[in-house]
Each structure stands twice: as C-alpha cells, then as structure tokens.
Amino acid sequence: MFALRKLLVVGAVVVPMMTLAACGSGGDDQPDAPAASSWQSEIEGGPIEVGVLPATGTPSLAFLEKIADSMATDISGTDVKLTFANTEARPALEQRWRSGDGLDVDYTMFDGTNDALLAWADDGKLLDLLPYLEQEDETTGAPWIDSFSPAVRQFMEHPESKGIYGVPSELSLQVLFYNAKIFKDNGITPPATWDDLTAAATKLKSAGVDPIAVTGLFEPYMGMWTDNLWMRTVGYDKVHEVLIEGKGSITDDPGFLDGLTKMQELRDQGAFLEGFEGTDFTAAQAQFFQGKAGMILMGSWLVSEMKDVIPADFDLGVIAFPTVDGGAGDQAGMMAAAQLMSVNAESENIPLALEWVRRVTSVETQTARAEEIGEVSAVKDVPSPPGLPGIAEVVGSADQLYPAYYGILQSKASEVVYPEIAKLVFGKQDAEETLAALDEGLKRVYGN
Amino acid sequence: MLRKAQRRIIVPFLLPAFVLLALFFLYPLARTVDLSLNEFSRTGSMTFVGTDQYERLVGDPDFMNALKNTFLLTIIGALMLFPPAVTIAWALSHRLRGERFFRFFVFAPVVLSVAVVSIMWKFLYHPTLGLINPALKEVGLGALAKTWLGDPATALAAVTFVSVWHGIGIWVVLLCAGFERLPSDVLEAARIDGAGEVRILFSIMLPMLADLLRMLLVLWVVQSFQAFAFIYIMTGGGPFGSTDTVGTLMYRVAFDQADFGYAAAMGAVLVVLMLVIAKILNKVMKRDELQY
C-alpha cells in the first residue's frame, strides 16, 4: 500500500515534468531582409552585436574597436557591441542561436567545404549574402563579390544552393614557420621537399636545437602534420572521401601508410621539441619564438596571435609545407581556413550588420589589418603582412587552397583520427599499427 | 504514523524545498531523458529515435573508456584526498602553535578559481619550463621527472591531484567539524586509560565519525563523477583519451559534434550510476547509530 502511494507520488511529479520537458519553444518572426539594390540607403543607427575572434586586450581587438567607433560616429545612434566569438565561446553562442538569440554577425556558422557547417544556412538562420555581394561597390565600381579572391569562394558558397552565407575577414594558411637566423647560422636551406625537411631536422639536432615545435596537449595540431602529408601523398579529395564521407577503406590507398610512415620517421629521428607531450600549444609557440625549436607548422595567424612575445630581432621565415617526391597527391596545394562572418537572417538591423561586414572587408581596412596586425587577407589588392616574410610567394605558388582539417573536427571521425595520430607521434604505435587502428575506428563510426 | 493534522502542517514547510527540487533537479532530469530519446541537428531540430542512443552507448569504446576513467578518477582521488584530509583535520583538532595559519594554508586554494589553478599547475607540470621536473633534477631525483600531463600513465593522476589540492580545504573543514563534535569525556576517558593519540584516532574517533565519512565519500563520488573543468582546461581529455571522463566526452559530443541526444543519454546513464553507487555505499557503510 505504501509502495503504491510512493509510486503515485513519483508519477504525479515525473509525468508533468516529462510533459513540460517535451514541450518545445515556438518559432520567431523573421524580419524582412532589405532589398539588395538599396540596402545601403536603408542603414539606420541602432544596437548590433557582432562576433569577434581576438581576445580582450589584443591589438587585433583594438583595431576592430576602432571600426566600431567609426561606425558610431558615421551613423547616428549606432552602438556596436563586440562579443568574443572564438573557439571557447562557440558552445554558448551556438546555444544562443538555437534559442533564437544569435549575434547579428557571427563567425563559424558556415563553411561551404564542411558538410557539418551547412545546417544553419539550410535551416534559414543565415542571410544569403549573394544578392548584396552582387551589387556594385561604390568605392571600386565593381560588384562587391569581385573584391574577394576566387580561391576562397568555395568556403563562402553553399555547395548546393550556391547562396553565399559567409564573407572572409581573414584567411588562415597552414605554413611552415622557421627561425631564419638559426637556419643561416647552421647553413641550413629552408626545406622544399620532405627529404630536405628530414635533413634540416638532422642538422638542427646536431646544432643542439630541437627541430620542430609541436604541442602534445592538442591533438589536432599534431594531426596538422598528417593532414598535410596526406594532401601530398594521397590527395585532398580521396582523404576527404575516406575520413569524412566514410567511403572506402583507409587501407585501399598506399598513400595513407606512406604519410604515416614519414611521420614515424620524423618521430624516430627525435625531431620534436623536448617534452612536447606535456607542452600546450601556447608554450610550444612561445618556445619556437624563444629559439628553442627551428620550425613550427601552424596557421598564418601565429604571428598576430603571438605578436606580444615575438622578440623584435626575431628573423622569421615562412615556407609552404614540403612536397613529397613521388607523392600521388597535390604537391602545390595548401591547407587553409577562411574566417567567415555570417549575418543573422533574424537580425533586427540587417542593413547595419551588412555595413559592419562591408567595412571590415574593405580594401582599406584589410590593408591596415595586414600591415598593423599581420593578418593574411582574402581580399584582392591587399598587400601581404610585412610580419610574414615570404607569405606572398607561398600563396602565389599554391595552385589550390584546401579546407584545413578536412572537416574532421565536426565529423564522426573526430574521436578516431587525431587520437590515433597522437599515439603515433607519442611513439605508442608505429605507422602500420596506426593505419590498422584508423581502419578499425573509421569502419566502426561509418559502419562500412 | 503521522496524524492527518500533522501532515497538513508539514506540507507548507516542505513545499519550498520541493519546488526548488522540482525546478532544479526533476525538471532538468526529465528534460535530459527527453533529449536522450531524440536525435538533434546542429541547429537544434530533433527527431524521436526512442532508445537508439542508449543502444549506441553500449558499443561505444569512447564512452566505455570515459566511464573507466571516471571510476579511476574517483578511486585515485579518494585515495589522494581522504588520508591527508583526515590527518590534517585530526592534527588541527589538537591545540597547535600556528593553527590559524595552517587552517588558512590548507583552505587558501579553495578560494582560487578552477581556471587559475588549472593554468598554474599546467605550468608547474610543464616538462622543461615548469617547476616540478627541474626541482626533482636539482635534488638528484631526475629519474622521477616525467611529462606529467603528456604521459597517459600519469596524466589522470596528475589532474586528479590538482583537483584534490584545490578542494581539500573544504573536506578538512567538514572533517574538523566532525572531530570537534566528538564527546570530550569519551576521549578523556581513553587518555586516562592510557590510550595513545594514534590509538584514540583509529579505535575511537574514526569509528565515531563513520557516518560523516560515509556521507563525505558519497559526496566525493558525486563530485568526481561530474569531473570536467580541470580536465577540460589541463588536458582536454588527452593524451589520446587517457583523461577523458564522461563529463568531458559529453561536452565534446554535445558541443563539437552537436549530438545533444547522445550526450543527454550519457548524462542520464551517469545519473543512474551515481544514484546506484550512492545507494550501495550507503548500504555497505551503514553502521548502527552511536548515541553520545
């Protein structure tokens, strides 16, 4: 009798809770988007919230604050709130989008090369920017879209609808940075091929310098090495098919094992920073700039991010990832990511949001960002950052920009690929064991 | 049995607590179960899939690994926490010179934020730039130097140690309160009978504190099953999953992969496990109530 009463009480509590829990929230009204031909004449002051990537106190943020101030001066009643929107803030910001309170302008909401990042556009949450980008830009007289490098169009454009849902504020290229002074002092030539790289590593070791700075506490940065190797030994499309689309097996193409074997050789050579296993990425980057390592493979944002710790007399060199002789993949490709700004389709002030995007991507702003902050631009006619010597040649020699990480981080393979690569780099398994583990893991997550 | 009139009086007193419980525990729990029965898109739209997510959990090696690490963290942490906490609390229950300083010294880390403590220890653990390895080398114990956070054999213990170091003050305070309320006449009688302090601790104090220790152990299990922040900041679950707990895996699955239904299923399983373990601990460690 007592148990029955207890059950009734629990039921009386839980059932309404479950019912309440099952109730979803209703949809929001979507304001009309302004006409593409006249959006600039519809700009009115008001509050907008825009996402920014730099952290508080950085020169990059100060730069963006100046743009916000100039908008407030030029357009009466404008109040631009800058909200940190980089990696650590994404979960909270995406929750805001899910609850209908997304930023007016935000990052990482779209990437035309990454299937996992098409969803917001597919669900109508993002404004299709194509009609606005097709309008003539008053400063250049040409359509706004023509100001962007054609190489980044793949990131901006939805692969099916062909709408454009993101505009790049900067471009991040995966390049090999090297300490030019150490190289010169030891008579080492910057490596153009994989064999050059291993030879350079040997010479650096003999000179008492750890050849390569890498972090052991962030697996994707170790994976950056195999990502690039596979681009050279397998080719982007095939790698994408196997790792992201779950088509075929990783054992089918010998280039995968070749890439892993090269990685193992580097490891066996002792090419990585001493204690890299317990070194996080900020420390690894700092150690490179302190001259404790000869090279580091990193995004081109490295210089702007580490601006405050780079010694004034540091002699930096930048080269493309080395080619692999006889590799079946693309020897002139480069891995890149465009930092795309998307506009909220439900923004209360779409014209003002578009104006923010236009100002940030103008040639004038992008040139100043390249010169003052060291950002690589995706806008045409913008000079290369002076803090990245040689980047213009590196970009010029690339025949294709391929999406960084292949989209692994948002895919089902994320719990498989980089942890196995980390085991290889740590010396816990050899190349063949890594291939077998990858094969097993990929088959498990894709069921093929 | 309470009479009807007594029950009527109790209801208004229980109501505020019940409302809070319903709002902050029962509703989120029900919502989590509801989420776990659905599959989500990144934008938040969902499709009912029944118990599919739970079936997926059974064959997921990442979840099993996270579960194993969660249990390991609980056990290693309990071993790191309780012996020193009891010892310190016992020592502080005696009249000591500089007692207030020691109390402050033990409690001080508690007031630091988890992020500050994590970053500080990440630096201390750094293999070449940190303080621990160079100090070990300096005193001739170089063989003990390790890549603490980078070695799967030591990473979990290293993170657990930081979590214990940060929180031990709270546990010491709770234990001190327990020691202080022990009846002084019983302890005095033992001393008159010739029992030494260590004998008194093990034969009188700890048995009398059994209920408190049981409650603290249950609290520790609950706390360590929720472990997230230290691991997220210090290792992110690596190297290769050796510090991944259900909390960190759940976070990645929910927010990196936007698989909220699956993450909710993990959360629901974790709640059930916690309740079961708490129940078992209560049953196994239950002692006859001491009257003093």
Boltz contact constraints between the chains, C-beta under 6 A:
constraints:
  - contact:
      token1: [A, 17]
      token2: [B, 26]
      max_distance: 6.0
  - contact:
      token1: [A, 17]
      token2: [B, 27]
      max_distance: 6.0
  - contact:
      token1: [A, 17]
      token2: [B, 30]
      max_distance: 6.0
  - contact:
      token1: [A, 18]
      token2: [B, 30]
      max_distance: 6.0
  - contact:
      token1: [A, 21]
      token2: [B, 30]
      max_distance: 6.0
  - contact:
      token1: [A, 21]
      token2: [B, 31]
      max_distance: 6.0
  - contact:
      token1: [A, 21]
      token2: [B, 34]
      max_distance: 6.0
  - contact:
      token1: [A, 22]
      token2: [B, 34]
      max_distance: 6.0
  - contact:
      token1: [A, 91]
      token2: [B, 255]
      max_distance: 6.0
  - contact:
      token1: [A, 98]
      token2: [B, 44]
      max_distance: 6.0
  - contact:
      token1: [A, 119]
      token2: [B, 41]
      max_distance: 6.0
  - contact:
      token1: [A, 119]
      token2: [B, 42]
      max_distance: 6.0
  - contact:
      token1: [A, 119]
      token2: [B, 43]
      max_distance: 6.0
  - contact:
      token1: [A, 120]
      token2: [B, 43]
      max_distance: 6.0
  - contact:
      token1: [A, 123]
      token2: [B, 43]
      max_distance: 6.0
  - contact:
      token1: [A, 216]
      token2: [B, 150]
      max_distance: 6.0
  - contact:
      token1: [A, 219]
      token2: [B, 238]
      max_distance: 6.0
  - contact:
      token1: [A, 274]
      token2: [B, 128]
      max_distance: 6.0
  - contact:
      token1: [A, 275]
      token2: [B, 127]
      max_distance: 6.0
  - contact:
      token1: [A, 275]
      token2: [B, 128]
      max_distance: 6.0
  - contact:
      token1: [A, 275]
      token2: [B, 147]
      max_distance: 6.0
  - contact:
      token1: [A, 277]
      token2: [B, 147]
      max_distance: 6.0
  - contact:
      token1: [A, 277]
      token2: [B, 150]
      max_distance: 6.0
  - contact:
      token1: [A, 278]
      token2: [B, 127]
      max_distance: 6.0
  - contact:
      token1: [A, 278]
      token2: [B, 147]
      max_distance: 6.0
  - contact:
      token1: [A, 278]
      token2: [B, 148]
      max_distance: 6.0
  - contact:
      token1: [A, 278]
      token2: [B, 149]
      max_distance: 6.0
  - contact:
      token1: [A, 278]
      token2: [B, 150]
      max_distance: 6.0
  - contact:
      token1: [A, 415]
      token2: [B, 62]
      max_distance: 6.0
  - contact:
      token1: [A, 419]
      token2: [B, 240]
      max_distance: 6.0
  - contact:
      token1: [A, 419]
      token2: [B, 241]
      max_distance: 6.0
  - contact:
      token1: [A, 422]
      token2: [B, 239]
      max_distance: 6.0
  - contact:
      token1: [A, 422]
      token2: [B, 240]
      max_distance: 6.0
  - contact:
      token1: [A, 423]
      token2: [B, 240]
      max_distance: 6.0
